[in-house]
Amino acid sequence: MYRIMIIEDDMSMANAMKKQIEAWGNQCMCAEDFQNIIPAFAEYDPHMVLMDIMLPFFNGYHWCSEIRKISNVPVVFLSSASDKMNIVMAMNMGGDDFIPKPVDPEVMTAKIQAVLRRTYDMAGMVPVLEHRGAVLNLNSASMTYEGKKIELTKNEFRILQTLLKNKGKVVSRDTLMVKLWEMDSYVEENTLTVNVTRLRKKLESAGLGDFIRTKVGSGYIVE
């Protein structure tokens, strides 16, 4: 089951698309706040975005660029089939495909399935990890929260990646040290403590207090 986000201000069209997508067993949500797309995107963490080009406040090109700062999730644009210039621009702005308007349900379904299959059957990995609106991009080894990028060292990224992949579970200090050893020849236990402390300060400065919690005698947890 895949999560698909529709960014289309014609709500009757968006709801009709949503109904069709859900009929095929996928989950779907329609954007409502067209001034603040990224927080909704990060919270929903979709596997695909269907993006109209003409939107209120900011157009689809803008939002595709913003999404590309934090995620490589496929973006499929919605555009008039006769509007070749918009289609070319959509592809150049990071789009993965387009669906012509008016939207034909069968064409839409075929396009969605093809892009999902191409992206996830071949990649085998969701490109981002998300928690509390913070998005960890596995490809760029960076974190974004409320539109701002949090710079991470290699060790900090590996710590966050391990904790988020085990969200809700306690990860022992030994497990984290093994992950860090994979990158460096040797990591002392004190080095792990220093890295976690520095990482917590970065997260707190960005507004993510208590993002990583300590379980005394056990390790760390993101919950």
N, C-alpha and C positions, 0 to 999 in steps of 0.2 A: 504494500500500500504506500503510495506516494502522497506528499503534501504539495498542493499547487496553490499559488497565490495569484489572484486576478487583480490587476490594477487597471480598472476601466470605470470611467465616471458615468457612463450610461448604465444605471443600475438594473434596468430591465434586461439589457443584454448580458451584464455581468451575472445576474442571477440565473438566466437561462443557461449560460455556459457552466456555471457552478452545478446546476442540476444534472447536466449531461456528464460532467466529469465524475460526479459522485455516483452516477448510475453505473459507471465502469469500476466502482470499488475503490476509488481514490478519495482522499480528503481534500477539501477546498475551502478557501476563505476569500472574501472580497474586501479590498481596501476601502476604507471609509474616510480617513483623514488624508486628503491629497496634499496637505502641506507638510506632513510628517510621515513619510512612507517608511523610512529606515527603522524606526523603533518597532513598528508592526512587523516588518520583514524579519528583524532579528528575533523577535519573540516567537513568531510562527515557524521560523527556520525551514522554509519550503525547499522542496527538491527542484522546483521549477517556478518561474514567474511568467505570466502572460501579461504583457504590457501594451496598453494603448499608447500611441504616439502623442495624440492631442489630449492633454490633460489640463485641468485648472491649476493655476499657480506656476507649476514647472512641467515641462513636457517629458515624454518618456525617455528621450535621450539623456536628460539630466539625471533621472532616477536610475537609469541603467549604469551611468558612470558612477553614481554613488554606490550602487550595489557592487560594482566591480572593484571598489576599494576594499571591500571586506569579504567578497565571496566570488567563486567561479560558477555558481549555480546557473544553469541555462536560463536565458531570457529569450522568450519568443514574443516578437512584436505583433500587434494587430494593426493592419493598415489596409486602405483601399487597394485592391489589386491593380488599379490603373495608375496609382501614385508611385511610379518607379523610383523617383528621386528619394522619397521617404524610405523606401525599402532598401536602397543602396546605403543611405545614411545610417539606417538601423543596423545593418550588418557591420558597417565601419565603426559604429559606436559600441560594439561588443555584443550585439545580438547574435543568437544562434540560429534563428529561423524566423519566418513570419507566417501569419495566418491572414488570408485576405478577408476583407469585409465586403458585403455582409457575411458573417461567419456561418459556414455550412457545418453542421454538427459532425458529419462523417469526416470531412476534411480536417476539422479541428482534432477529432479523436485520433486520426491517423498520424497527424503531425506530432501531437503530444506523445503518443506511444513511441514513435520513431526517435524523438529527441531523448526521452527517458531511457530507452534501451541503449542508445548510442552513448549516453553519458554514464549511466550507472552499471550496465552490464559489462562495459569495457573498463571503467575506472575501478569499480568495486569498492569505492570509498566515498562517503559524504565529505565534501571539501571543507566544511566548517563544523565547529563544535560551539554550542550556545548555552549560556546560563545567565539568568537574570538580565537579559538584554545585552550582555557582553558576548561578542563573537570572536572566536579564535579561528583564524584562517590557517588551515594546515598547509597550504601551498606557499604562502608568503611568511609564515611563522610570525604573525603579528596579531594583536588583539585590538578590536574597536569597540567603543562604548559611547552611546549617544552621539555618534558621528565623529568622535575624536579617536585618533590612533594612539595606542599605548605601546611605546617602544619596549621590546623584550630582548634580553640576551638569549643566547642559545640554551643556557641552562634553565632560565625562567620559562622559556617556551616549552621545553621538554617536561618540566614540572607541571605546568598548567595542562598540557596535552594529556599526561598520565592521569591527573586528578579528574579532568572532565570526561575522559573515556570511562572512568570508574565512578561517575557521579552518583552520590548516595551511598557509596561504600568507603570504608576506611582504607587508605593506602599506606602501607607500612613505610617507615623510613628506609628500610633495606631495599624495598622495591624501587623507591625513588632513586636511591643511590645507584642501583644497577642500571637504571635508565640513563643516569648521568655518566656512568662508566662507559656506556656505549659510545659516548661522544669524546671522552677524554681518557687518557691513560690511567689516571687515578683521581678519585675524589674523596677527600676526607669527610667524616661525618660532620665536622664543624663547618665545612664548605656548604653542605646542604642547608644547615641552619641559617647561615649568612644569606644564601640565595633565597630561601623562603621568606626571611625577614625583609629583604630588599624588595621582593616581589609584592609582599603584602602592602608595603608603603606605597608602591606605585599604584596598586589597585585602589587603596584608600584615597589617594590623591585624586584619582579619577572618579570617585564617588561610589566605589565598590567596597564598602566596609564589611568585615567579617565574611569575605568571599571564600577564604580558606580558613577552616577551623582546625584547631589542634585537638586530637584525642589523646590525652596523656597516657603514655605507655604503649600506645598503639600506632599512631602516625597522624596523617592529615586527611581531611575530607572536604569535599565541596557538596553541599546539600541544600 
